[in-house]
């Protein structure tokens, strides 16, 4: 029986040689095949390895292998983000660290292998991010370690909330988050840190953010979306807690929390999750993140929140006026088929329809279809 403390730490693909990455993938395969037995109960490595992605599609990280040309051999061992499959069967992929603006490669499926996800983070240094000692990709990876929550299979290690994420959160004013618990503070601090780094580092930083979000557990993407659709009240210090918001406890992740229009809330969204998504939507590798979001069981709630911001723009609320234009661009990137409907603010009739019907039309993730979106917007 292998003890948790005896397990070799999973290699970080970002820093591994092609040979090291192959070793890691072979180790994952042995675990999943039962050739390396895992202990019962909580195990951070098993948590990630027993539910690995297997299909090449947007939303996963893959490795290039077995290319035979001189130029192709240079790509072997590289990590890529599959974006879309062309009619000839090749996948258009974003190659990590390619360096050329919006550059992609068209690769055959036989030359791509899904990389098993990294284990969920555990230990006292979870999320500890020292910007003076880490490079951009490592910063993103450490920030993503804060995008976790407790469930039946995983209990995040308790940490002292400090470092870059804490500084980013503190800039928003701790006093405006007096209804948040520690976990929510960590999560929002992470998204604020990621968004700020994407803005400052532009394309390389945004690419690093997408790789970091997708190389780990689906929980990373789920939690990032939850910082928009399911959060406690953000308001001026001393404001009375409004109905529908939890206090010092986790919100129900299966429910949309009420709309908010305070100045601190607007600033937090603009500097955190909406900034992150706005940065991603500028680049042609955005479908990688959109694909991971679509795989989430919470996808419909997230899309409901985006649509409500667009609707509230038409209603003239503080959050709608501050977020609406940016969110329309994000939705246009996610769903190009409805981009023409979002070039300008929507009508009040469409806004009323979204505010009254979106929860009954978008009832689960499979119901987020172009037809249903058009039904709400037209």
C-alpha positions as CSV (number, residue, x, y, z in Angstrom):
1,X,0.0,0.0,0.0
2,X,1.4,3.4,-1.0
3,X,1.2,6.1,1.6
4,X,0.4,9.7,0.6
5,X,3.8,10.8,1.9
6,X,5.6,8.1,-0.2
7,X,4.0,9.3,-3.5
8,X,6.4,11.1,-5.8
9,X,5.1,14.7,-6.3
10,X,3.5,15.0,-9.8
11,X,5.9,16.8,-12.1
12,X,4.8,20.3,-13.2
13,X,4.4,19.9,-17.0
14,X,5.2,23.6,-17.4
15,X,8.7,23.1,-16.2
16,X,9.3,19.5,-17.3
17,X,11.4,18.3,-20.2
18,X,9.5,16.3,-22.8
19,X,11.0,13.2,-21.2
20,X,9.9,14.3,-17.8
21,X,6.4,15.0,-19.0
22,X,6.2,11.6,-20.6
23,X,7.3,10.0,-17.3
24,X,4.5,11.9,-15.5
25,X,1.9,10.7,-18.0
26,X,3.1,7.1,-17.7
27,X,2.9,7.3,-13.9
28,X,-0.7,8.6,-14.2
29,X,-1.6,5.7,-16.5
30,X,-0.2,3.2,-14.0
31,X,-2.3,4.7,-11.2
32,X,-5.4,4.6,-13.3
33,X,-4.7,1.0,-14.4
34,X,-4.4,0.0,-10.8
35,X,-0.7,-0.9,-11.1
36,X,0.1,1.6,-8.3
37,X,-2.4,1.2,-5.5
38,X,-3.7,4.3,-3.7
39,X,-4.8,4.6,-0.2
40,X,-8.5,4.8,0.6
41,X,-10.2,8.1,1.3
42,X,-8.8,11.5,0.8
43,X,-5.8,11.6,-1.5
44,X,-4.9,14.8,-3.5
45,X,-3.2,12.9,-6.3
46,X,-6.0,10.3,-6.7
47,X,-8.6,13.0,-6.7
48,X,-7.2,14.4,-9.9
49,X,-6.1,11.2,-11.6
50,X,-9.3,9.1,-11.3
51,X,-11.3,11.6,-13.4
52,X,-8.9,12.5,-16.2
53,X,-10.0,14.0,-19.4
54,X,-9.5,11.6,-22.3
55,X,-10.9,13.4,-25.4
56,X,-9.1,16.0,-27.5
57,X,-11.4,19.0,-27.3
58,X,-11.3,22.7,-26.3
59,X,-10.9,22.8,-22.5
60,X,-8.0,20.4,-22.1
61,X,-4.2,20.6,-22.3
62,X,-2.5,18.2,-24.7
63,X,1.1,17.3,-25.5
64,X,2.5,17.1,-29.0
65,X,4.3,13.9,-29.9
66,X,5.6,11.8,-32.8
67,X,6.1,14.5,-35.4
68,X,8.8,13.5,-37.8
69,X,9.7,16.6,-39.8
70,X,12.6,18.7,-38.6
71,X,10.3,21.6,-37.6
72,X,7.8,19.1,-36.1
73,X,10.5,17.5,-33.9
74,X,11.0,20.9,-32.3
75,X,7.4,20.8,-31.2
76,X,7.4,17.3,-29.7
77,X,6.9,17.5,-26.0
78,X,5.3,21.0,-26.2
79,X,2.0,21.7,-24.4
80,X,-0.9,23.0,-26.5
81,X,-4.5,24.1,-26.2
82,X,-6.8,22.5,-28.7
83,X,-9.1,25.2,-30.0
84,X,-11.2,23.8,-32.9
85,X,-11.2,20.9,-35.3
86,X,-11.1,21.6,-39.0
87,X,-12.9,19.6,-41.8
88,X,-9.7,17.8,-42.6
89,X,-9.6,16.4,-39.1
90,X,-6.6,18.5,-37.9
91,X,-6.9,20.5,-34.6
92,X,-6.0,24.1,-34.5
93,X,-3.9,24.5,-31.4
94,X,-2.2,27.2,-29.4
95,X,1.4,26.1,-28.6
96,X,2.6,27.2,-25.2
97,X,5.4,29.9,-25.3
98,X,5.2,30.2,-29.1
99,X,5.9,33.9,-28.8
100,X,4.1,35.0,-32.0
101,X,0.9,37.0,-31.6
102,X,-2.2,34.8,-31.9
103,X,-0.1,32.0,-33.5
104,X,-1.6,28.5,-33.9
105,X,-0.6,25.2,-35.4
106,X,-2.8,22.7,-37.2
107,X,-2.0,19.2,-35.8
108,X,-3.4,15.7,-36.5
109,X,-5.2,14.0,-33.6
110,X,-2.7,11.2,-33.7
111,X,0.0,13.7,-32.8
112,X,-1.8,14.9,-29.7
113,X,-2.1,13.2,-26.3
114,X,-4.2,14.5,-23.4
115,X,-2.1,15.4,-20.4
116,X,-3.6,14.2,-17.1
117,X,-4.6,17.0,-14.8
118,X,-2.4,18.1,-11.9
119,X,-3.5,17.0,-8.5
120,X,-5.5,19.4,-6.3
121,X,-3.2,21.5,-4.1
122,X,-2.4,20.6,-0.6
123,X,-0.1,21.9,2.1
124,X,0.8,25.1,3.9
125,X,2.2,26.8,0.9
126,X,-1.0,26.4,-1.2
127,X,-1.4,29.7,-3.1
128,X,1.7,31.2,-1.7
129,X,2.8,33.6,-4.5
130,X,5.9,35.7,-4.2
131,X,6.0,37.8,-7.3
132,X,9.7,38.6,-6.7
133,X,10.8,35.0,-6.9
134,X,8.4,33.3,-9.4
135,X,8.1,33.8,-13.1
136,X,4.7,34.6,-14.8
137,X,3.6,31.0,-15.4
138,X,4.5,30.0,-11.8
139,X,2.6,33.0,-10.5
140,X,-0.6,31.9,-12.3
141,X,-0.2,28.3,-11.1
142,X,0.1,29.4,-7.5
143,X,-2.9,31.8,-7.8
144,X,-5.0,29.0,-9.2
145,X,-4.3,26.9,-6.1
146,X,-6.7,29.3,-4.3
147,X,-9.6,28.5,-6.6
148,X,-10.7,25.5,-4.6
149,X,-13.5,24.6,-2.1
150,X,-14.3,21.7,0.2
151,X,-16.4,18.8,-1.0
152,X,-16.9,15.1,-0.1
153,X,-13.6,14.1,-1.7
154,X,-11.3,17.1,-1.1
155,X,-10.6,19.4,1.8
156,X,-8.2,22.3,1.0
157,X,-5.4,22.8,3.5
158,X,-5.7,25.8,5.8
159,X,-3.3,28.5,5.0
160,X,-2.3,32.0,6.0
161,X,-3.8,34.2,3.3
162,X,-0.8,36.4,2.2
163,X,1.3,37.1,-0.8
164,X,0.2,38.5,-4.2
165,X,-3.5,37.3,-4.0
166,X,-3.9,38.9,-0.5
167,X,-2.4,42.2,-1.8
168,X,-4.8,42.2,-4.8
169,X,-7.7,41.5,-2.5
170,X,-6.6,44.1,0.0
171,X,-6.6,46.8,-2.7
172,X,-10.4,46.3,-2.9
173,X,-10.7,47.1,0.8
174,X,-11.1,44.3,3.3
175,X,-13.9,46.3,5.0
176,X,-16.2,45.9,1.9
177,X,-16.1,42.1,2.3
178,X,-17.2,41.8,5.9
179,X,-19.8,39.1,4.9
180,X,-17.1,36.8,3.2
181,X,-15.6,33.8,4.9
182,X,-11.9,32.9,4.5
183,X,-12.4,30.6,1.5
184,X,-14.3,33.3,-0.4
185,X,-11.5,35.8,0.3
186,X,-8.9,33.4,-1.1
187,X,-10.9,32.7,-4.2
188,X,-11.6,36.4,-5.0
189,X,-8.0,37.3,-4.2
190,X,-6.9,34.7,-6.7
191,X,-9.1,36.0,-9.5
192,X,-8.1,39.6,-8.8
193,X,-4.5,38.6,-9.0
194,X,-4.9,36.6,-12.2
195,X,-6.9,39.4,-13.8
196,X,-4.3,42.1,-12.9
197,X,-1.5,39.9,-14.2
198,X,-3.3,39.3,-17.5
199,X,-3.8,43.0,-18.0
200,X,-0.1,43.8,-17.2
201,X,1.5,41.0,-19.1
202,X,-1.0,41.1,-22.0
203,X,-0.9,38.0,-24.3
204,X,1.9,36.0,-22.5
205,X,0.3,36.5,-19.2
206,X,-3.2,35.7,-20.4
207,X,-1.9,32.5,-22.1
208,X,-0.2,31.5,-18.8
209,X,-3.5,32.1,-17.0
210,X,-5.5,29.8,-19.4
211,X,-2.9,27.0,-19.1
212,X,-2.9,27.3,-15.3
213,X,-6.7,27.2,-15.1
214,X,-6.9,24.2,-17.5
215,X,-3.9,22.1,-16.3
216,X,-5.5,21.5,-12.9
217,X,-8.8,20.2,-11.7
218,X,-12.2,21.3,-13.1
219,X,-12.7,23.0,-9.7
220,X,-10.4,25.8,-10.8
221,X,-12.7,26.9,-13.6
222,X,-15.8,26.2,-11.6
223,X,-14.6,28.4,-8.8
224,X,-13.6,31.2,-11.1
225,X,-17.1,31.3,-12.5
226,X,-18.6,31.2,-9.0
227,X,-16.8,34.5,-8.2
228,X,-19.4,36.0,-10.6
229,X,-22.6,34.1,-10.2
230,X,-22.5,32.9,-6.6
231,X,-20.8,35.2,-4.1
232,X,-21.7,36.9,-0.8
233,X,-22.6,40.5,-0.6
234,X,-19.9,43.1,-1.4
235,X,-20.9,46.5,-0.1
236,X,-19.7,49.6,1.8
237,X,-18.6,48.7,5.4
238,X,-21.5,48.6,7.8
239,X,-24.2,48.0,5.1
240,X,-27.0,45.7,6.2
241,X,-27.0,42.2,4.8
242,X,-29.6,41.9,2.1
243,X,-32.0,38.9,1.8
244,X,-30.7,36.0,-0.2
245,X,-27.0,36.4,0.8
246,X,-25.2,34.1,3.2
247,X,-23.0,35.5,5.9
248,X,-19.7,34.0,6.8
249,X,-20.7,30.7,5.0
250,X,-20.4,29.3,1.6
251,X,-23.3,30.2,-0.8
252,X,-25.2,27.3,-2.4
253,X,-23.2,26.7,-5.6
254,X,-26.3,25.5,-7.3
255,X,-28.1,28.9,-6.9
256,X,-27.6,32.3,-8.4
257,X,-27.1,34.9,-5.7
258,X,-29.0,38.2,-6.0
259,X,-27.9,41.0,-8.3
260,X,-25.6,43.6,-6.7
261,X,-25.0,47.2,-7.7
262,X,-22.8,48.7,-5.0
263,X,-19.6,50.6,-6.0
264,X,-17.3,48.1,-4.2
265,X,-19.0,45.2,-6.1
266,X,-18.6,46.9,-9.4
267,X,-15.0,47.7,-8.8
268,X,-14.3,44.1,-7.7
269,X,-15.9,42.6,-10.8
270,X,-14.1,45.1,-13.1
271,X,-10.7,44.4,-11.5
272,X,-11.2,40.6,-11.1
273,X,-13.3,38.1,-13.0
274,X,-14.7,40.4,-15.7
275,X,-11.2,41.7,-16.4
276,X,-9.8,38.2,-16.6
277,X,-12.5,37.2,-19.2
278,X,-12.1,40.4,-21.1
279,X,-8.4,39.8,-21.5
280,X,-9.0,36.2,-22.6
281,X,-11.6,37.2,-25.2
282,X,-9.0,39.4,-27.0
283,X,-7.0,36.4,-28.2
284,X,-7.7,33.5,-30.5
285,X,-7.0,30.9,-27.8
286,X,-10.1,32.0,-25.9
287,X,-12.1,28.9,-27.1
288,X,-9.9,26.8,-24.8
289,X,-11.3,28.5,-21.7
290,X,-14.8,28.7,-23.1
291,X,-14.7,24.9,-23.7
292,X,-13.7,24.2,-20.1
293,X,-16.5,26.5,-18.9
294,X,-19.0,24.6,-21.0
295,X,-18.0,21.4,-19.3
296,X,-18.9,22.7,-15.9
297,X,-22.1,21.7,-14.2
298,X,-22.5,25.3,-13.2
299,X,-22.2,26.7,-16.7
300,X,-25.9,27.7,-17.0
301,X,-25.7,29.8,-13.8
302,X,-22.6,31.6,-15.0
303,X,-24.2,32.4,-18.4
304,X,-27.3,33.6,-16.5
305,X,-25.2,36.1,-14.6
306,X,-23.6,37.4,-17.8
307,X,-27.0,37.8,-19.4
308,X,-28.4,39.6,-16.3
309,X,-25.5,42.1,-16.5
310,X,-26.4,42.8,-20.1
311,X,-30.1,43.1,-19.2
312,X,-29.3,45.4,-16.3
313,X,-27.3,47.6,-18.7
314,X,-30.6,48.3,-20.5
315,X,-32.2,49.0,-17.1
316,X,-29.5,51.6,-16.2
317,X,-28.4,50.0,-13.0
318,X,-24.9,50.7,-11.6
319,X,-23.6,47.2,-12.3
320,X,-25.2,47.1,-15.7
321,X,-23.8,50.4,-16.9
322,X,-20.4,49.6,-15.5
323,X,-20.2,46.0,-16.8
324,X,-22.6,45.7,-19.7
325,X,-20.4,46.7,-22.6
326,X,-17.5,44.5,-21.5
327,X,-19.8,41.5,-20.9
328,X,-21.4,41.9,-24.3
329,X,-18.0,41.5,-25.9
330,X,-17.3,38.4,-23.7
331,X,-20.5,36.8,-24.7
332,X,-19.8,37.6,-28.4
333,X,-16.5,35.8,-28.1
334,X,-18.1,32.8,-26.3
335,X,-21.0,32.7,-28.8
336,X,-20.1,34.2,-32.2
337,X,-23.5,33.3,-33.5
338,X,-25.2,35.9,-31.3
339,X,-22.5,38.6,-31.7
340,X,-24.7,40.8,-34.0
341,X,-27.4,40.8,-31.3
342,X,-24.9,42.2,-28.8
343,X,-23.2,45.0,-30.7
344,X,-25.4,47.5,-29.0
345,X,-27.3,47.5,-25.6
346,X,-30.3,45.3,-25.9
347,X,-33.9,46.5,-25.8
348,X,-35.9,46.9,-22.6
349,X,-38.2,44.1,-23.7
350,X,-35.3,41.7,-24.2
351,X,-34.0,42.8,-20.8
352,X,-37.3,42.1,-19.1
353,X,-37.3,38.7,-20.8
354,X,-33.9,37.8,-19.5
355,X,-34.6,39.0,-16.0
356,X,-37.8,37.0,-15.8
357,X,-37.2,34.0,-17.9
358,X,-33.4,33.1,-18.0
359,X,-33.6,30.9,-14.9
360,X,-36.4,28.8,-16.5
361,X,-34.9,28.7,-20.0
362,X,-31.3,27.9,-18.9
363,X,-32.1,25.2,-16.4
364,X,-28.9,23.2,-16.7
365,X,-25.6,23.3,-18.7
366,X,-27.0,21.4,-21.7
367,X,-29.7,24.0,-22.1
368,X,-27.1,26.7,-22.9
369,X,-27.7,26.6,-26.7
370,X,-27.7,29.2,-29.4
371,X,-31.4,28.8,-29.9
372,X,-32.1,29.4,-26.2
373,X,-29.8,32.4,-26.1
374,X,-31.6,33.9,-29.1
375,X,-34.9,33.2,-27.5
376,X,-33.9,35.4,-24.6
377,X,-32.3,38.1,-26.6
378,X,-34.8,38.6,-29.4
